[in-house]
């Protein structure tokens, strides 16, 4: 039996995440306000701080979408920078090799949780 750590913060049921392209949650991370991006890709849940390193804007700042037209890469809607959904690594030349900041997740009994020590869920 998996024991849940008392510091876990519930995000949503896994089934809900599988039925929509992504969700965002307002958080503080190390006492700094931020937005968390959570999505289902290739059979797993992933989460990153929703912050493109190029212009310091949310990936979905211009469009309510986070994937490119192929569905294989995360895409910043402002300038089209693309990222590997599994690693957060930028694939575009200007920021090649830099990564989105990953947020740890834990799944338990059909629910998805943030498992970050210094994260507070605001909504």
Beta strands, then each sheet from edge to edge (+ up, - down):
strand 1: 9-13
strand 2: 23-29
strand 3: 32-41
strand 4: 44-49
strand 5: 73-75
strand 6: 82-84
strand 7: 105-108
strand 8: 111-114
strand 9: 119-121
sheet 1: 1+ 8- 7+
sheet 2: 4+ 3- 2+ 9-
sheet 3: 5+ 6-
end
